[in-house]
Amino acid sequence: GRQNLRQIMIGTGFSYYLIPLLLIVSSHKMVSGFHHTTLFRRSINVVGRSFRPLSLPLPRSALLSTTTSGASSQQQPVVFPLAGKDPDSSPPRVRFAPSPTGSLHVGGARTALYNWLIAQKARSSQPEAAFIVRVEDTDVARSTKESEESVLQDLEWLGLKWDEGPTSGGKCGPYRQSERSELYKAVAQSLLDSGKAYPCFSTNEELEAVKEAQIAAGESPRYDGKWRDADPDLVAEKIAAGDPYTVRFKVPKNSRVVIDDVVRGTIAWDAEATVGDFILLRSSGVPVYNFCVAVDDATMGITTVVRAEEHLTNTLRQGLILDALGAPRPRYAHCSLILGEDQQKLSKRHGATSCNQFKEDGFLPDAMVNYLSLLGWNDGTDREIFTREELVNSFDMSRVNPSGAVFDIQKLKWINSNHLKMIPIEDVAPLVKDQLFKCKVLKVDGAEDSADRITLAATCLAKQMMATTQDAATNAAAVLAYPLPQSFSDLSNVEPDEQRLIKSGSFYNVAKAIVAAYDAGALPRPNPGNPMEPFEEINGSLITEDNDTGGGEYAYPAAWKLFMKTLGKEMNLKGKDLFHPARLAMTGVMSGQDVTKQMALLQLASEFGSAIDLGSTEVVPIEMRMEILRGFLDTIPDEYRVKAEAPPKAENNKGDGAGAKTRDEEAGRQDGSGDEGREEIKYEGPPFSSMDIRVGKITKVWKHEDSDKLFCEEVDVGEEEPRQIASGLQPFFDEEDLQDRRVLVLCNLKARKLAGFPSHGMVLCSGNEDHTAVKFVDAPVDAKIGERVWWGGDGVKSSEMDEPAAENKFAKKKMFEKIAPHLKTDEFGVCEFLGKPMMTSSGPCTSA
């Protein structure tokens, strides 16, 4: 009978609640993604033997493979390669596990890089070391094949070649989670068989009711364990009836998970108090993320997991699963998040963040690798420029900093410019050519010879100044244009320095002489037979230094030099009084690269049959430039046609200060008033010391159901429970802008309801006068949650401030009206109140 059979199965160590399935073998219903006959098969297979977690049997439908397709003609046991081994003593097997739901962003790229560097460095002494790419595509709704291909292409562009992965195969494949579903089901079954997991029939409505009751009681929401020790007969009946169920992990009583994080040191969790029994398989049979990750790490023999700190909380569940399977845990290293310049998590609102965009913008892969490595790591010196090989030799995870790293696009450009300088111009030119096509400077169907010569000229011209290869293309387009205005009345359209030069009188006479030389055929011009002369030495080698020009003594650069020398003598001019006006006349701007090189590029672009895309790029040949210049000169008023004499230097009477202006007096003169004319700042709000302003962190944010202006937030301000605050920020920000953001919160406000939502505090923002633009007041990333902000101008520290006024004294609307006009940001981004900085223990607050 069933009771006897159950006793037999208990005696063999088999999980007794599956035995009633023997009574319904004839049924072919699908329950929770498992076929009853499959479960029956598993039941028969384990009768009479004990379960060994280090090598698990698979059902006949679950096939493992060493190929990417997952096809195999033989069943294989589930093997944990590191069973009985110390991961730290084994050859490193590291993995990068992207989710194909979008582009590869810099955070993921840095994670991939650190893993790749570990494997590359170890390979010299441990050839078995491997860098593995594993695609975590269980999010069926968001994962796409196009995204997977994009991520893999970006990794290839960065030069992070993987040893095992979805396109190359390997001994632990398949390498897409979507192709490993039978493996997950088999491992889940083994946990069921060993009593370390159980079926849960709680409905969503039941779970939600339990959650609400726990929250009302002030408890942390978690599963209440209703089905943890359920009657096996009841379980069998519900399975027989086809009731849907999830598979939950049975968290051991009094369990504790401790890891020695390479970056963050020892971290420990009280597992039972932190998480309830969590789900392994959903009722649809789809495995959850943490279960897949733990199984994959165990079956692929991963020795070290390097990932972002946002995955730190996942480690608890993954560690519990690995322990239950008898698989050794890998070593963990959780790297800090990459932040924007506002000290918030890097996102699209900070500009380009995807690797593909940086590729499109003309950055080099070696420069990206160099820069990404420095986002949290250094070699112990001030060195910042590394080749790929030098990084491999120098990198060590022990030098990775746990503090957040700020992504600085200007620093990336500087590193990229240094790498460009290290590359021969012949290797840079093809990259510049790609950019010339992307920027539509070159036309796709243009003559190849013309395109190659224009590319070389554009590359040589920009080699020393460009931060990206795109800069060479935009510089070429600027050189080919001629921004000199048509008339003096349009002078406001040019740069201030150029306006001053034209009004000084120097420009008119030099430009007039250049036009006269052109009319007389005496103005030196690039050699039509060899326009590349300025870029080439006599031996044909290319010149990249800004101030060096090529050609022999009779070439165009030499002829131009002689022309300028003669012009200077005739006009009694030299230096900037001669060269700045000449450059402005020839190029339309007062500064830039060598004039002869610019004119040579113009000659190449103006040739008949040139590869320039004239539909998208403006080209103003020398003939047209001279006509524009001639017309402009005719409109210059007489007073600006003669060089103004320099005013005599004022006598410096240091003794009595006569004729001198103090800084305050000068400032008063510039704004039309002295101190007596300045408007006195009127502030009628409470003193700063009475306001309880604290550093907070928005832990949860959602849109108000009945208001299109309000966000509802839960903000941690260092109290036992987060505060609920309503902010009218919907018109200015998205939810992702607020989530996990550090903010300043005015805490001693009168609690009130906004559109029915109980709000207790105010998130401080700064704005312009009419409040059409709003910015957060951001606390430093290292500021302590809950610490009180003080007024930095008077040197008073937080601990020395008066006790804040009693809570509920201030009404939010009145308070906002009083303090908002005085929250301003100085030129350095420091947030000030009444002209003094707002300070924390980690430095001033900012608003960017």
Stockholm file with secondary structure:
# STOCKHOLM 1.0

chainA/1-848         GRQNLRQIMIGTGFSYYLIPLLLIVSSHKMVSGFHHTTLFRRSINVVGRSFRPLSLPLPRSALLSTTTSGASSQQQPVVFPLAGKDPDSSPPRVRFAPSPTGSLHVGGARTALYNWLIAQKARSSQPEAAFIVRVEDTDVARSTKESEESVLQDLEWLGLKWDEGPTSGGKCGPYRQSERSELYKAVAQSLLDSGKAYPCFSTNEELEAVKEAQIAAGESPRYDGKWRDADPDLVAEKIAAGDPYTVRFKVPKNSRVVIDDVVRGTIAWDAEATVGDFILLRSSGVPVYNFCVAVDDATMGITTVVRAEEHLTNTLRQGLILDALGAPRPRYAHCSLILGEDQQKLSKRHGATSCNQFKEDGFLPDAMVNYLSLLGWNDGTDREIFTREELVNSFDMSRVNPSGAVFDIQKLKWINSNHLKMIPIEDVAPLVKDQLFKCKVLKVDGAEDSADRITLAATCLAKQMMATTQDAATNAAAVLAYPLPQSFSDLSNVEPDEQRLIKSGSFYNVAKAIVAAYDAGALPRPNPGNPMEPFEEINGSLITEDNDTGGGEYAYPAAWKLFMKTLGKEMNLKGKDLFHPARLAMTGVMSGQDVTKQMALLQLASEFGSAIDLGSTEVVPIEMRMEILRGFLDTIPDEYRVKAEAPPKAENNKGDGAGAKTRDEEAGRQDGSGDEGREEIKYEGPPFSSMDIRVGKITKVWKHEDSDKLFCEEVDVGEEEPRQIASGLQPFFDEEDLQDRRVLVLCNLKARKLAGFPSHGMVLCSGNEDHTAVKFVDAPVDAKIGERVWWGGDGVKSSEMDEPAAENKFAKKKMFEKIAPHLKTDEFGVCEFLGKPMMTSSGPCTSA
#=GR chainA/1-848 SS CHHHHHHHHHHTTCCGGGGGGGGGTTCCCEETTEEHHHHHHHHHHHTTSCCCTTEECCCTTCCCCSSTTCCCSSCCCEECTTTTSCGGGSCCEEEECCCSSSCCBHHHHHHHHHHHHHHHHHHTTCTTCEEEECBCCCCTTTCCHHHHHHHHHHHHHHTCCCSBBTTTBCTTCCCBGGGCHHHHHHHHHHHHHTTSEEEECCCHHHHHHHHHHHHHTTCCCCCCCTTTTCCHHHHHHHHHTTCCCEEEECCCTTCEEEEEETTTEEEEEEHHHHCCSCEEECTTSCBCHHHHHHHHHHHTTCCEEEEEGGGTTHHHHHHHHHHHHTCCCCEEEEECCEECTTSSBCCGGGSCCBHHHHHHTTCCHHHHHHHHHTSSBCCSSSCCCCCHHHHHHHCCGGGBCSSCEECCHHHHHHHHHHHHHHSCHHHHHHHHHHHHHHTTSBCTTSCHHHHHHHHHHHHHHHTTTCSSHHHHHHHHHHHHSCCCCSSGGGGGGSCHHHHHHHHTSHHHHHHHHHHHHHHTTCSCCCCTTCTTGGGBCTTSCBCCCTTCCCSCTTSHHHHHHHHHHHHHHHHTCCTHHHHHHHHHHHHSSSSCSCHHHHHHHHHHHHSTTCCBCTTTSCCCCHHHHHHHHHHHHHHSCGGGSSCCCCCCCCCCCTTTCTTCCCHHHHHHHHTTCCGGGSCCCCCCSCCGGGSCEEEEEEEEEEECTTCSSCEEEEEECSSSSCEEEEESCTTTCCHHHHTTCEEEEECSBCCEEETTEEECSEECEEECTTSSSEEECBCCTTSCTTCBCEEGGGTCCGGGSCCCCCTTCBCHHHHHHHHGGGEEECTTSBEEETTEEEEETTEECBCC
#=GC SS_cons         CHHHHHHHHHHTTCCGGGGGGGGGTTCCCEETTEEHHHHHHHHHHHTTSCCCTTEECCCTTCCCCSSTTCCCSSCCCEECTTTTSCGGGSCCEEEECCCSSSCCBHHHHHHHHHHHHHHHHHHTTCTTCEEEECBCCCCTTTCCHHHHHHHHHHHHHHTCCCSBBTTTBCTTCCCBGGGCHHHHHHHHHHHHHTTSEEEECCCHHHHHHHHHHHHHTTCCCCCCCTTTTCCHHHHHHHHHTTCCCEEEECCCTTCEEEEEETTTEEEEEEHHHHCCSCEEECTTSCBCHHHHHHHHHHHTTCCEEEEEGGGTTHHHHHHHHHHHHTCCCCEEEEECCEECTTSSBCCGGGSCCBHHHHHHTTCCHHHHHHHHHTSSBCCSSSCCCCCHHHHHHHCCGGGBCSSCEECCHHHHHHHHHHHHHHSCHHHHHHHHHHHHHHTTSBCTTSCHHHHHHHHHHHHHHHTTTCSSHHHHHHHHHHHHSCCCCSSGGGGGGSCHHHHHHHHTSHHHHHHHHHHHHHHTTCSCCCCTTCTTGGGBCTTSCBCCCTTCCCSCTTSHHHHHHHHHHHHHHHHTCCTHHHHHHHHHHHHSSSSCSCHHHHHHHHHHHHSTTCCBCTTTSCCCCHHHHHHHHHHHHHHSCGGGSSCCCCCCCCCCCTTTCTTCCCHHHHHHHHTTCCGGGSCCCCCCSCCGGGSCEEEEEEEEEEECTTCSSCEEEEEECSSSSCEEEEESCTTTCCHHHHTTCEEEEECSBCCEEETTEEECSEECEEECTTSSSEEECBCCTTSCTTCBCEEGGGTCCGGGSCCCCCTTCBCHHHHHHHHGGGEEECTTSBEEETTEEEEETTEECBCC
//
